[in-house]
């Protein structure tokens, strides 16, 4: 699974990039989605960062920041209702391709502790944009 986090704001966005971010549900800074599709990310690479994450990080993200329709938190009762013992089993099911319509696709995160490395350069150049290897570490700093 791949986590995508929006790093930059909306000032100066081209209309096609704005539409791509809207389709990815990344409407604000520090919003995060979980996806397997990396094709659309090359259009928005100058505004987001993404990378592979572990199942444990996905479970922690769902537990602490996941919301149901109506902006309600995901509870143990919801998990039992849908046949999951805990958040880790839900994360494994999502990795295997299960889709749950009740869970909102976007996670609203805090800014990372100790900040971003830089919001105008790619990760390879020492910044925060584009594909990165240590996405687990960034997500845990933002939860």
C-alpha positions in Angstrom: 0.0 0.0 0.0 1.1 3.6 -0.7 0.3 6.6 1.5 0.0 10.0 -0.2 0.2 13.2 1.8 -0.4 16.7 0.4 2.5 19.0 1.3 1.8 22.2 -0.6 -1.1 24.6 -0.6 -3.4 25.7 -3.4 -1.9 29.1 -4.4 -0.7 29.1 -8.0 -2.1 25.7 -9.0 -2.9 24.9 -12.6 -6.5 23.8 -13.2 -5.5 20.3 -14.3 -3.4 19.7 -11.2 -6.2 21.1 -9.0 -8.6 18.7 -10.6 -6.2 15.8 -10.1 -5.8 16.6 -6.4 -9.5 16.9 -6.0 -10.0 13.4 -7.6 -7.5 12.0 -5.2 -9.4 13.6 -2.2 -6.4 15.7 -1.3 -8.1 19.0 -1.0 -6.0 20.5 1.9 -2.5 20.4 3.2 -1.7 17.4 5.5 -4.5 15.3 4.1 -3.5 11.7 3.5 -5.0 8.9 1.4 -4.1 5.2 1.1 -4.0 3.9 -2.5 -2.3 1.4 -4.8 -2.6 3.6 -7.9 0.6 5.5 -8.7 -0.3 6.6 -12.2 -2.1 9.8 -11.1 0.7 10.8 -8.8 3.1 11.9 -11.5 0.8 14.8 -12.4 0.8 16.1 -8.8 4.4 15.1 -7.8 5.3 18.8 -7.1 2.5 19.1 -4.4 2.5 15.7 -2.6 4.8 13.1 -1.1 4.2 9.4 -1.3 5.8 6.1 -0.4 5.1 2.5 0.7 3.9 2.0 4.3 3.8 -1.0 6.6 0.5 -2.7 7.7 1.2 -1.6 11.3 1.3 2.0 10.2 -1.9 1.7 8.3 -3.6 0.1 11.3 -2.4 2.9 13.5 -3.5 5.5 11.0 -7.0 4.0 10.8 -7.3 3.7 14.6 -6.2 7.2 15.5 -7.4 9.2 12.4 -9.9 7.1 10.6 -13.5 8.4 10.4 -16.8 6.9 9.4 -19.6 8.7 7.6 -21.0 11.5 9.8 -17.5 12.2 11.1 -17.7 9.5 13.7 -14.6 7.6 14.9 -14.1 4.0 14.0 -15.0 1.9 17.0 -14.5 -1.7 18.1 -18.3 -2.2 17.5 -17.9 -1.2 13.9 -15.0 -3.7 13.4 -16.9 -6.5 15.0 -19.9 -5.7 12.8 -17.8 -6.0 9.7 -16.0 -9.2 10.8 -12.6 -7.8 11.9 -11.0 -8.5 15.3 -8.9 -5.4 15.5 -7.4 -2.6 13.4 -4.5 -4.7 12.2 -6.9 -7.2 10.6 -8.8 -4.3 8.9 -5.5 -3.0 7.6 -4.6 -6.4 6.2 -8.0 -6.7 4.5 -7.5 -3.2 2.9 -4.1 -4.3 1.6 -5.7 -7.4 0.0 -8.1 -5.1 -1.9 -11.2 -5.0 0.3 -13.3 -1.9 0.0 -15.3 -0.5 2.9 -17.7 2.2 1.8 -18.4 3.4 5.3 -14.8 4.6 6.0 -13.9 8.0 4.7 -11.0 7.8 2.1 -9.1 10.8 3.5 -7.2 11.1 6.8 -6.7 14.5 8.3 -3.3 14.7 9.8 -1.4 17.2 11.9 1.8 18.8 10.5 4.8 16.6 11.1 6.7 17.1 14.4 10.0 18.8 13.6 8.4 19.9 10.2 8.9 19.0 6.6 12.4 18.8 5.2 11.4 21.5 2.6 8.3 22.0 0.6 9.8 23.2 -2.7 12.4 20.4 -3.4 12.0 16.8 -4.2 12.9 14.1 -1.6 16.0 13.2 -3.6 17.3 16.8 -3.4 16.7 16.9 0.3 13.1 18.2 0.4 9.8 16.6 1.0 8.1 16.3 -2.4 7.7 13.2 -4.6 8.5 9.5 -3.9 10.2 8.7 -0.6 11.5 5.6 1.1 10.7 6.5 4.8 7.0 7.2 4.5 6.3 5.2 7.8 8.5 7.7 9.7 6.7 10.7 8.3 3.2 9.3 8.9 4.0 8.5 12.5 5.3 12.0 13.0 2.0 13.3 11.7 -0.4 11.1 13.6 
